[in-house]
Amino acid sequence: MSLQQNTTSLPAAPPDSLNLNLSLTSATQIYAHGADRIVWSLPPPYNPTAQTNDILPPPYTPTPQDNNKNNNNNTLPTTILKRTAFSPTNSATEAATHHFLTNLTTTAHPSLKLAHFPSPRVFAEWTSRDKKHHYLLEEQVPGTTLGAAWPRLTMRQKVAVAEEVSSWMARLARAFPGEKMESVCGRRLLGNGFVPAYMVILNADEGRGREVSGDCLGGRWRTDEEVWRGEFLPRLRGMGVEERVVREVRRTMPPVETELALTHCDLYHGNVMVDTGEEGDAEYPDGIQVTGIIDWESAGYWPKWFQFARITYGVDEEVDDEWKWVLSEACRRRIPFADHGRVWWDVVTTLCERPGSMTARAWLALLGRFVDRGATEAELRGYQRMTREEARREIERQADVGVRRAFYLAGTP
């Protein structure tokens, strides 16, 4: 979710934080805010033994880096306090993932190459007594968001950031393959657009309807067939997509059970922190370094191809568009079934929005040809540039008379 940077001072302590043993004066700032969250920047010192609302923060042992920054063995570095609307699934998932990643930075086996994974450390988390808000106290990552830095970066620096983020995600996926679609704490995953929302028509004569989309997937699925029957099949049938098309969607579905791995799944430019360092700094060979990957509430064991598909999801501004293009180029060679999964997911999403779409049927025909080894990856990669005439030819090339009738005659642009 997009958060807007802001330096508005807080006149008083954040609600429900109670005793943080911290003087929240004009030094405390609103770091970022969004539709359902707010993030405060808390300057040191913070006493780690302070009693918070519902929990006691875990013991804190300063690192040498912290001591260098603060010159005080009893204080944390600058932290942020993030408040979000409480959700049993969302809140537990983000906190558990942060704790998991915090552990990696200190205890990861050298063979995993994750000892310096760029994720903020978590110091405490709690829920307000009225169960309306969840709080997460974590290290404030140095640097600025990639989105803020992007206009000043050279293309070489942009590619360097994409390669670094892609490399970290690939290492994480290799180190932690999954057996089920679930969060790191064993809960159902947030929906995250994996299965498109659908419309249930109420009072159809008045032309009103409502969107139905659960917060979570329907189960902690293990096999391809479980995912298909539990998520996609009911959605496609519920939208009235004809059975011939539904069967072809199933036939071309990329594998899930062999491709599950721990992924972030929301790598938009506001969730990547970077620092350009000083000119000539040996630690910044490309003049830039990724200092943190933040906001892990969507993370879990997803099919690797879904992270690739999510990279280009919801592009709505020039910076995000260019970043996701550069990132997708860096990720493509590291993710099996990358383009296959992207096209398939786009087919399903389009069919759920417009069940009669001829465009979706043309993409599906191309995908079927690819699965049957009749189309190249380069052809698959250019699926969104297909013209109407090319779409017509694609359908006719792939389909027999009966399937063509379902694909083409029933189709609409």
N, C-alpha and C positions, 0 to 999 in steps of 0.2 A: 504494500500500500504506500502511496506517495506521502511523504512527510515534508512539510515546508519548514525550512530553516528560519529561525526567529530569535531575536535577542531581547525579548520583552522581560523585564524584571518581575519577579514574584514578590508581592508584599508580605506573604506569609507562607507557612509550611504547606506542602502538598496535602490535600485531604487524606485522611486515614493513615498517614505515615507515622503519626503520633511521635514518640520520642526517638529521633535519629541521632540525638546528641550533636546536632548540627545547627549552627546559627544560619537560618535561611533569610539572608538579608538581600541587599541589592546585588550581591555577588552571585546569587543563584539565578539562573536564567532558564527561560523556556528554550530548549535546544531545538525541538521540532514538534510539530503537531499535525494531526490528520483527523479524519472523520470520526474515528473511534479510539484515538489514543493521544497521549501527550507525553513528552519526554523532557525531563528537567536535567540540566547540567549542574552537578553538585561539586563545588571545589573542595579540595582537601583542606583541613583534616576531617576524616570521618572515623569515628570510633567503632571498630568492628564488633565490640561487645554490647553495643546499644540494643536495648529491647525494642523490637519493632512491634507492629500491630498484633500479628498472630504467630510469628516465629522468631527465633533467635538466629541471626546470621551465622553461618558456619565460621569456624576459626580461620583466621587469615594469617598467612606467613608471607611477609614481604619478600619479593625477589630482589636480587642486586639491582636490577633496573629500577624498581620502585624506590629503593633507598637513594639511588643517584638522583632521581627526579625530585624526591620530597625531602631528603636529608632528615628523615624521621622514621624510625623503625616501627612506629606504632600507628601509622596512618596508611590509608589506601591512596592510590593515585586518584586523579580526577575521575569521577564516576558519572554515570547517567542513571536516573531513576525513570523507568518507563511504566506508565499506567495505561492499561488497556481494559476494555470491557471484559468482565469475567466470563469465561466459557470453560466448562469442565474439560473439554478436549483441547481447545486452542491454548489455554494457559498452561496445562500440563505438558503439552507437546513442546512449546517453545522453551520452557524452563528446563525440561529433561534434555532437550537437544543441546542447549547451552552448557549444562553441566557435563554432558558427554563430551562435547568438544573442548571444554576447559580441561578435562582429564587428559585428552589427547596431547595438549600442549606441554604436559609435564611428565606423562607416564608412557607415551607411545613407544612401541618397540622401534629401534632404529630402522629395521627393514621396511616399516610402513612409510617412512619418510614423511611423517606427519608431526614431528616434534615442534615445529614452528608454524602450525596451521594458523592462518590469520583470522581467528575468531575472538571476540571479546570475552574476557573471563567474567564469570558470574560470582557475585559475592553474597547475594541473598535474594529471596523471592517470597512473597506472601500474598494473601488474599484479604481484602477488607472484610470487616466483621459483618457488613450487610451483604456480602457476596456479590457486590456490583462491580468491583474492580479488582484487577490483578496487578501486582507491582513486581518489577524485576530490577534489581540493582546490579549494574554491571560496569565494567571498565569502559571509559570513554575512549574510543579508538582515535589515535592521532590522525591528522590530515583532514581532508575534506571529501565530500561525496564525489564520485566520478562525474555525476551530472553537472556539478558546479565547476569542476576543473575542465570538463570536456572542450569548451570553446577555445581554451588556451593551449591545448595539446597538439603536437604534431601527429601525423598519421603513424609514424614509427612508434610514438608513445602509446597511441590508441591500440595498435596491434600488440605491443608489449603487454599492456594490461590484460587484453583478451587472452593472450597466450598464458599469462600467469594464472588468471582465474580458471581457465580451462584445464590447466595442468593440475591445480589443486583439486578440482572436482573429479578429475580422472583418478588421482591418487586415493581420494576418499572412496570412490566407487570400488576400486580394486581392493582396498583394505577391508571394506564392509559390504560384502554381497548379502542379499536378503533372501529369506525363505517365504515371507508373506508380505503383502502390501499393508504396512503398518508403520506407526511412528516408533521412535527409539524406545519409548516407554510401553510399547505393546498395545497402543490404542488405535482405533480406526483413524485413517488419514483424513485430513480436511479435503473437501471436494476439489478445490483448486482448479476447477474447470476441466478435470479429467473426463467427466461425463457431462455433456451440456445440459443446461436447464431446459425444462419443457413447460409448455403452457397448458393449464387446465382451464377450460372454458366454463365460466359460471354465468348464469343468466344470459345464455347465448343470444336470446332474442334482443337483449340490450347491447350486445356487442362487447361485453366486458369479460376480462379474463385475468388470471393472475399467474405469475411465474412461480414454479415449484422447483426448488433446488435445495436439497438437504445440506447441512453444514459438513457432513462427513460422508465418506463412501459407505455403501451398505454392509460391508463386512471386511474382515482381514483376509483377503483372498490369497490363495496359494497357487492355483493353476490357471491356465489360459481359459479353460471352460468355465471355471467359477467366476472369473472376471466377466466373461462374455454373458453368461446367464444372469449374473447378479447385478450387472450395471448396464451394459450396452443393449442387449436384446430387449429388455422391457422398455427402454427409452425409445428405441427405434420403432418398435411395434406400437407403443403408446402414441407416437406421432403419425402413425398410419403409413409408414414406409412399406411399400409392397414387398412380399416375401422373397421374390427373386433377387431384389436388390439387397435385402437383409442377408440372404445366404452368401452373396458375393462379398459383402462386408466381412462376414465371418471368415470366409475362405482367405481373404487377403490380410487378415489381422496380424500384426507383428507379434512375436512371442513376448510373453510377460514373465512366466515363471522362471525362465533361464536368464532373464535380464534385470532382475531386481537388484538394486544397490542403493546405498544411502546417498541421497542427493538433496540439494538446497531447494531447487524448483521455483525460485523467484529472483533471478539474477538481473533485475532491472538496475539502471544506473544509480538509483538512490540507495541500493543495498551493497554497493562496493565503495570502500574508502581508499583513497590514494594520497600519496605524499610525493611531491616533486623534489624534495631535498634541496641541498645547496649545489650550485654549479660546480662540476668536477668531483662530486662526492663519489668515492669508489663503491659505496653501497648501492648506488643508483646508476648502474651501467647504461640504462636507457633513459636516464633523467626522470624516472618515475618508478614508484614501487607500490604494490597493493599492501595496505596496512591493515585491512580488515574486510571481512565479508559478514554482514550483519543481518538481523531479522530472519530468524530460522523457523518461524511458526509454520511454514509450509513444508518443512523438511520431513523426510521419512524414506522408507524403502519403496521407491517408485521404479518403474521400468526406465532404464537409462535413456531410451529414445524419447520418453515423455519430457525429460529435462530439456532435450534439444527442441522438441516441439514448443515447449513453454517459452523458450528464448524469444521467439517471434510473436508471442501471444500478447495482444493488447497494446501494440505499438500505436502511440497517439501523439507523438511529438518528434521533431526533427532529431534532437539529441538521442532519444531512446531508439529511434529507427536506425540511426547510423551505428550506435553501440551494439545493438542486437545483430546487425548484419556482420560487423567485425567479429563479434563473439561467436556467431554461428559458424563462420569460416574457421575459427580456431578449434571449435568443438567437433566439427563434422568428422574429422579423421580419427577422433578418439572415442566415438560413440557408435557401437554397432546398430544397424537398422535405423540410423539417424533420419535419412530422407524418407525411407519407407514409413517409419512411424509418423513423421510430420504430415505426409500426404494423407495417410489413413485417418489420422486424428482430425484433419481438416475436412475430409469427406464426411465423417460422422457428425462433426459440429455443424456443417452446412446442411446435411439431411435433417438434423433435429430442428434447425431454424426454418428451413424451406424444404419440406419433404418431397416436393416435386422438382427440385432443382436439376436442370440438365447439366449445369456446370459440375455439380457433385458427381453425377453419373459419368461424365467424361473423365474426371479425375480417377474415379473408381475403375473405369475401363483401362486407363493407362496403368494403374496400379496392378490390375489383374494381368496385364501383359508383362509387366515387370516381374511379378511373381512367377509367371510361366517362362521367364527368361527371353521374352520377346522385346523388351525395352531396356535401355541402358540407364544407369544412374544419372547421367547427364540429362536425359529426357525427363526423368522423374523430378530432377531438381528444378526444371523450368515449368512445372505444372501450372503455376499461377499466371504464366504469360500466354497460356493457350487461348487462341482466338475462338470465336463462335464456330467458324468453319472447321477449324482444327478439332474442336470438341465434337462436332457432328461426325467427322471422319473417324475419330478415335472410337466413338461408340459403334459405328458401323463396322469398323475393322475387327473389333473384339467380340461382337455379339452375334449370335445366330438369330434367326427371324423371330423366335419367340421371346428371347431376352431383349432383342432390339425393341420390340413392341413395349415391353415394360420400361426399358431404359429411356427410349426416345419419345414415343407417342404420348406417354404419360408425363413426360418431362416439361418443365417450364424454365425459362431463363433464370 
